[in-house]
Amino acid sequence: MDETALMLARVQFAFTVSFHIIFPAITIGLASFLALLEYLWLRTAQPVYKTLYVFWSRIFALNFGMGVVAGLVLAYEFGTNWAGFSNFAGSITGPLLAYEVLTAFFLEAGFLGVMLFGWDRVGNRLHFFATVMVAIGTLISATWIIASNSWMHTPAGYTLVEGMYGLEVEPASWFEIIFNPSFPYRLVHMVLAAFLSTALMVAASAAWHLLRGNNSPAVRKMMTMALLMLVVTTPLQIIAGDVHGLNTLEHQPAKVAAMEGHWRNGEPGEGVPLILFGWPDNDTETTHFALEIPHLASLILTHSMDGTFKGLSEFPANERPNAAAVFWSFRVMVGLGMLMLLLGVWGSWSWWRGTLFSQKSLLKFTLLMGPSGLIALLAGWFTTELGRQPWVVYGLLRTDEAASAHSVPVLSFTLVLFVVVYFVVFGVGIRYLLRLIATGPDDLTADSHFSISTIRDVPDQPLGGKYYGH
């Protein structure tokens, strides 16, 4: 396949999947947040929890709808743009995606209507059950999708057979396919990333209203709950990331070498420095302007001060990922993770001192950090997927063998069309989502329930305009 056409096919899929992944991440986090809010309301009978539930359920509904629309495109792209992949691995990835629909999506769709419209139609316990089922559905959905993607990184439980279009994989053990070597680490990492993204979005919403004088109980509760989730989840995510990194070093060492920017490492006993910043050069096989901390890479990746691992130069040139792209996407993810940890520590200190809701510098920082969870999630996803190159199924199917034979003009036209349509359709949806958040939970009453009319009657109010209570 022409290299330009292959790059356009990759960019098109990266663009559409990047738009899509944002919505399921928020859906996973918000669904669990809503289940917690309703549990606390049933347990304490405090109206503030139901007020927050109604407010965030509207945002959940809109986000859920956009996620479904964005996800449909990906299913078609597997057939239209990646026919080689579908022919080779369809017997494994096809059933996994079907299981996601038959279990998770049906579960979510079956109880979503009760969750959104059932306040006056079913009892409180049944309504809570519906909310929990939707939350469980989102987690099951993540499980199947991560299982499918993880199998592409660490394939297991298959046999190679001669098919109609050449070699293809055939399932040998579904247990090994689903619980492949990287699956548990990647699932935990992804779910925690979804929780972090949601916590930061909720915290930023609360900070927005607090900065504008809306110091209501609902807004304060939002801020406190989001901060608590941030404080608990960020250290867990750092630990999960460390364990995931060790697993990646075992199964995809070239990816780790690119993440670290190392081309040639010394003999065992010398130790490997951590390159904080630099510019990996694929042509000269050198990381220019490297700022290093001695032995720290050895400590992180081998848990030993003098351990070593392979550098990129030890792998064939045609089996290496783009080092600069992987190196910097990884640092964006880690850097934002450190800022999240800083926000959690700062917020905890302010809460202890009693200034959490009034310290403007903290609130402004919280507002700026609002999208950081999603940006870090995308950066981590780029690290994972770019680091797997030039393989689609690691060690088995190369990317240039997986793509459909489309021409450059066709791929250029469809890419431009996708960009225009996505920015128009989802741009309008995201703008509406921000306007909905800007209304604030205090525009609702504790006895409100979700309805189509209430979601439609959001004031035409941009985030920079007037605000409640000013």
KEVOTI-955226 format. One record per residue (C-alpha): x negated, y, z negated; residue in three letters. Coordinates in steps of 0.5 Angstrom, whole numbers, padded with zeros to 4 digits, always signed. Each point is the difference from the previous one (the first is absolute). Layout:
N
XYZALA/...
***
This chain:
470
+0000+0000+0000MET/-0002+0007+0002ASP/-0004+0003-0007GLU/+0004+0007+0001THR/+0007-0004+0000ALA/-0002-0005-0006LEU/-0002+0007-0004MET/+0007+0003+0002LEU/+0004-0007-0002ALA/-0004+0000-0006ARG/+0002+0008-0002VAL/+0007-0001+0002GLN/+0001-0006-0005PHE/-0004+0004-0005ALA/+0004+0006+0001PHE/+0007-0004-0001THR/-0002-0004-0006VAL/-0003+0006-0003SER/+0007+0003+0000PHE/+0003-0006-0002HIS/-0004-0002-0006ILE/+0001+0007-0004ILE/+0008-0002+0000PHE/-0001-0007-0003PRO/-0005+0002-0005ALA/+0005+0006-0003ILE/+0006-0005+0001THR/-0004-0005-0005ILE/-0002+0005-0005GLY/+0007+0003+0000LEU/+0004-0006-0001ALA/-0004-0002-0006SER/+0001+0007-0003PHE/+0007+0000+0001LEU/+0001-0007-0003ALA/-0004+0003-0006LEU/+0004+0006+0000LEU/+0007-0004+0000GLU/-0003-0005-0006TYR/-0002+0006-0004LEU/+0007+0003+0001TRP/+0004-0006-0002LEU/-0005-0001-0006ARG/+0001+0007-0002THR/+0006+0003+0003ALA/-0004+0007+0001GLN/+0003+0003+0006PRO/-0007+0003+0002VAL/-0002-0007+0003TYR/+0007-0001+0004LYS/-0001+0007+0003THR/-0007-0002+0002LEU/+0002-0006+0003TYR/+0005+0003+0004VAL/-0005+0006+0002PHE/-0005-0005+0002TRP/+0005-0005+0003SER/+0002+0005+0006ARG/-0008+0000+0001ILE/+0000-0007+0000PHE/+0005-0001+0005ALA/-0002+0005+0005LEU/-0007-0003+0000ASN/+0002-0007+0000PHE/+0004+0002+0007GLY/-0006+0003+0003MET/-0005-0006-0002GLY/+0005-0005+0003VAL/+0000+0004+0007VAL/-0008+0001+0000ALA/+0000-0008-0001GLY/+0004-0002+0005LEU/-0005+0003+0005VAL/-0006-0004-0002LEU/+0004-0007+0001ALA/+0001+0002+0007TYR/-0008+0002+0001GLU/-0002-0007-0002PHE/+0003-0002+0006GLY/-0001+0006+0005THR/-0007+0002-0002ASN/-0003-0006-0003TRP/+0002-0006+0004ALA/-0006-0004-0001GLY/+0001+0001-0008PHE/+0007-0003+0001SER/-0002-0006+0004ASN/-0006-0002-0004PHE/+0003+0001-0007ALA/+0008+0001+0001GLY/+0001-0007-0003SER/-0003+0003-0007ILE/+0002+0007+0000THR/+0007+0000+0003GLY/+0002-0005-0006PRO/-0003+0004-0005LEU/+0004+0007+0003LEU/+0006-0004+0000ALA/+0000-0002-0007TYR/-0001+0007-0002GLU/+0007+0001+0004VAL/+0003-0006-0003LEU/-0002+0002-0007THR/-0002+0007-0001ALA/+0004+0004+0005PHE/+0007-0004-0001PHE/-0001+0001-0008LEU/-0001+0007+0001GLU/+0005+0001+0005ALA/+0005-0004-0004GLY/-0001+0004-0007PHE/-0001+0007+0003LEU/+0007+0002+0001GLY/+0002-0002-0007VAL/-0006+0004-0002MET/+0001+0006+0003LEU/+0008+0000+0001PHE/+0002-0005-0006GLY/+0000+0005-0006TRP/+0008+0001+0000ASP/+0001-0007+0003ARG/-0004-0005-0005VAL/-0002-0001-0007GLY/-0006+0003-0003ASN/-0004-0007+0000ARG/+0002-0002+0007LEU/-0002+0007+0002HIS/-0007-0001-0004PHE/+0000-0007+0003PHE/+0000+0003+0007ALA/-0005+0005-0001THR/-0005-0006-0003VAL/+0002-0004+0006MET/-0002+0006+0005VAL/-0007+0001-0004ALA/-0001-0008+0000ILE/+0001+0000+0008GLY/-0005+0006+0001THR/-0005-0004-0004LEU/+0002-0007+0004ILE/-0001+0004+0007SER/-0007+0003-0002ALA/-0002-0008-0002THR/+0002-0002+0007TRP/-0003+0005+0004ILE/-0007+0000-0004ILE/+0000-0007+0001ALA/+0001+0000+0007SER/-0006+0006+0001ASN/-0004-0004-0005SER/+0000-0006+0004TRP/-0003+0004+0006MET/-0006+0002-0005HIS/-0001-0007-0003THR/+0003-0005+0004PRO/+0002-0007-0003ALA/+0005-0006+0000GLY/-0001+0000+0008TYR/-0002-0005+0005THR/-0002+0003+0007LEU/+0004-0004+0006VAL/+0000+0001+0008GLU/+0006+0004+0001GLY/+0003+0003+0007MET/-0004+0006+0000TYR/-0007-0003-0003GLY/-0002-0001-0007LEU/+0005+0001-0006GLU/+0001-0001-0007VAL/+0005-0005-0003GLU/+0003+0000-0007PRO/-0003-0006-0004ALA/+0001+0003-0007SER/+0005+0005-0002TRP/-0002+0001-0007PHE/-0008+0001+0003GLU/+0003+0005+0005ILE/+0004+0004-0005ILE/-0005+0000-0006PHE/-0006+0001+0005ASN/-0006+0002-0004PRO/+0001+0008+0000SER/+0007+0000-0001PHE/+0001+0000-0007PRO/-0005+0006-0001TYR/+0003+0004+0006ARG/+0007-0001-0002LEU/-0002+0003-0007VAL/-0004+0005+0003HIS/+0006+0002+0004MET/+0005+0000-0005VAL/-0004+0004-0005LEU/-0001+0005+0006ALA/+0007+0001+0001ALA/+0002+0001-0007PHE/-0006+0005+0000LEU/+0003+0004+0006SER/+0007+0000-0003THR/-0003+0003-0007ALA/-0004+0005+0003LEU/+0006+0002+0005MET/+0005+0000-0007VAL/-0005+0004-0004ALA/-0001+0005+0006ALA/+0007+0001+0000SER/+0001+0002-0007ALA/-0006+0004+0000ALA/+0003+0004+0006TRP/+0006+0002-0004HIS/-0004+0001-0007LEU/-0004+0005+0004LEU/+0006+0004+0002ARG/+0003+0000-0007GLY/+0005-0006+0000ASN/-0002-0003-0006ASN/+0006-0005-0001SER/+0000-0006-0004PRO/+0001-0004+0007ALA/-0007+0003+0003VAL/-0004-0001-0007ARG/+0002-0007+0000LYS/-0002-0001+0007MET/-0007+0003-0001MET/-0001-0004-0006THR/+0002-0007+0003MET/-0004+0002+0006ALA/-0006+0001-0004LEU/+0001-0006-0004LEU/+0000-0004+0006MET/-0006+0003+0003LEU/-0004-0001-0007VAL/+0002-0007+0000VAL/-0001-0002+0008THR/-0006+0004+0002THR/-0005-0004-0005PRO/+0004-0006+0003LEU/-0001+0002+0007GLN/-0008+0001-0001ILE/+0000-0007-0003ILE/+0004-0003+0005ALA/-0004+0003+0006GLY/-0007-0002-0004ASP/+0003-0007+0001VAL/+0002+0001+0007HIS/-0007+0002+0002GLY/-0003-0006-0003LEU/+0005-0004+0004ASN/-0001+0004+0006THR/-0008-0001-0001LEU/+0001-0008+0000GLU/+0005+0000+0006HIS/-0002+0006+0005GLN/-0007+0002-0002PRO/-0001+0005+0006ALA/+0006+0004-0002LYS/-0003+0001-0007VAL/-0007+0002+0003ALA/+0004+0005+0004ALA/+0003+0003-0006MET/-0006+0000-0003GLU/-0004+0003+0006GLY/-0006-0005-0001HIS/-0003-0003+0006TRP/-0006-0003-0003ARG/-0001-0002-0007ASN/-0006-0002-0004GLY/-0002-0007-0003GLU/+0004-0003-0006PRO/-0003+0004-0006GLY/-0001+0006+0003GLU/+0007+0003-0001GLY/+0005+0004+0005VAL/+0001+0007-0001PRO/+0007+0003+0000LEU/+0001+0005+0006ILE/+0005+0005-0002LEU/+0000+0004+0006PHE/-0004+0000+0007GLY/+0002-0001+0007TRP/-0001-0007+0003PRO/-0003+0000+0007ASP/+0002-0007+0004ASN/-0005+0002+0005ASP/-0006+0001-0004THR/+0002-0005-0005GLU/-0001+0005-0006THR/+0004+0004-0005THR/-0002+0007+0001HIS/-0001+0005-0006PHE/+0002-0005-0005ALA/+0001+0002-0007LEU/-0002-0006-0004GLU/+0001-0003-0007ILE/-0005-0006-0001PRO/+0002-0007-0002HIS/+0008+0003-0001LEU/+0002-0004+0006ALA/-0003-0006-0002SER/+0003+0001-0007LEU/+0007+0001+0003ILE/+0000-0006+0005LEU/-0004-0005-0003THR/+0001+0002-0007HIS/-0008+0000-0001SER/-0005+0005+0000MET/-0004-0003+0005ASP/+0005-0004+0005GLY/+0000+0001+0007THR/+0005-0001+0006PHE/-0001+0000+0008LYS/-0001+0006+0003GLY/+0004+0002+0007LEU/-0007-0002+0004SER/+0001-0007-0002GLU/+0006-0001+0004PHE/+0000+0000+0008PRO/+0002+0007+0003ALA/+0006-0003+0003ASN/+0003-0002-0007GLU/-0001+0006-0004ARG/+0006+0006-0001PRO/-0001+0007+0001ASN/-0005+0002-0006ALA/+0002+0007-0001ALA/+0007-0001+0001ALA/+0001-0005-0006VAL/-0006+0003-0004PHE/+0004+0007+0000TRP/+0007-0003-0001SER/-0002-0004-0006PHE/-0003+0006-0003ARG/+0007+0004+0001VAL/+0003-0005-0004MET/-0005-0001-0005VAL/+0000+0008-0001GLY/+0007+0001-0001LEU/+0000-0006-0005GLY/-0005+0004-0004MET/+0005+0006+0000LEU/+0006-0004-0002MET/-0004-0003-0006LEU/-0002+0008-0001LEU/+0007+0002+0000LEU/+0002-0006-0005GLY/-0005+0002-0005VAL/+0002+0008+0001TRP/+0007-0002-0001GLY/-0001-0004-0006SER/-0004+0005-0003TRP/+0005+0006+0001SER/+0006-0005-0002TRP/-0004-0001-0007TRP/-0001+0007+0000ARG/+0007+0002+0001GLY/-0001+0004+0007THR/+0001-0005+0005LEU/+0006+0004+0002PHE/-0003+0007+0000SER/-0007-0001+0002GLN/+0000+0003+0007LYS/-0006-0002+0003SER/+0002-0007-0002LEU/+0006+0001+0003LEU/-0003+0003+0007LYS/-0005-0006+0000PHE/+0006-0005-0001THR/+0004+0003+0006LEU/-0007+0000+0004LEU/+0000-0008-0001MET/+0007-0001+0002GLY/-0002-0003+0006PRO/-0007-0003-0002SER/+0003-0007-0001GLY/+0003-0001+0007LEU/-0007+0003+0003ILE/-0004-0005-0004ALA/+0005-0005+0002LEU/-0002+0001+0007LEU/-0007+0001-0001ALA/+0000-0007-0003GLY/+0004-0003+0005TRP/-0005+0003+0005PHE/-0006-0003-0003THR/+0003-0007+0000THR/+0002+0000+0007GLU/-0005+0004+0003LEU/-0005-0004-0004GLY/+0003-0007+0003ARG/-0002+0002+0007GLN/-0002-0002+0005PRO/+0005-0006-0002TRP/+0007+0000-0001VAL/+0000-0007-0003VAL/-0006+0000-0004TYR/-0005-0004+0004GLY/+0005-0003+0004LEU/+0003+0005+0005LEU/-0003+0006+0002ARG/+0003+0007+0001THR/-0001+0000+0008ASP/+0003-0007+0001GLU/+0006+0002-0004ALA/+0002+0006+0004ALA/+0005+0000+0005SER/-0002+0002+0007ALA/+0003+0007+0001HIS/-0004+0005+0004SER/-0002+0007-0003VAL/+0005+0004+0003PRO/+0006-0004-0003VAL/-0004+0000-0007LEU/-0001+0007+0001SER/+0007+0002+0001PHE/+0003-0005-0005THR/-0005+0003-0005LEU/+0002+0007+0001VAL/+0008-0002+0000LEU/-0001-0003-0007PHE/-0004+0006-0003VAL/+0006+0005+0003VAL/+0006-0005-0002VAL/-0004-0001-0007TYR/-0001+0007-0002PHE/+0007+0002+0002VAL/+0004-0005-0003VAL/-0004-0002-0006PHE/-0002+0008-0001GLY/+0007+0001-0001VAL/+0001-0005-0005GLY/-0006+0002-0004ILE/+0002+0007+0000ARG/+0007-0002-0002TYR/-0003-0004-0005LEU/-0004+0005-0003LEU/+0006+0005+0000ARG/+0003-0006-0004LEU/-0005+0000-0005ILE/+0000+0008-0001ALA/+0007+0000-0002THR/-0002-0003-0007GLY/+0003-0005-0004PRO/+0004+0005-0004ASP/+0004+0002+0006ASP/+0004-0007-0002LEU/+0004-0002-0006THR/-0001-0006-0004ALA/+0007-0002+0003ASP/-0002+0001+0007SER/+0000-0006+0005HIS/-0003-0001+0006PHE/+0004+0001+0006SER/-0001+0002+0008ILE/+0003+0007-0002SER/-0005+0002-0005THR/-0006-0002+0004ILE/+0002+0004+0006ARG/+0002+0006-0005ASP/-0007+0002-0001VAL/-0002+0007+0000PRO/-0004+0002+0006ASP/-0005+0002-0004GLN/-0008-0001+0001PRO/-0005-0001-0005LEU/-0003+0007+0000GLY/+0007+0003+0000GLY/+0005+0002-0006LYS/+0000-0006-0006TYR/+0005-0002-0005TYR/-0001+0004-0007GLY/-0004+0006+0003HIS/
***
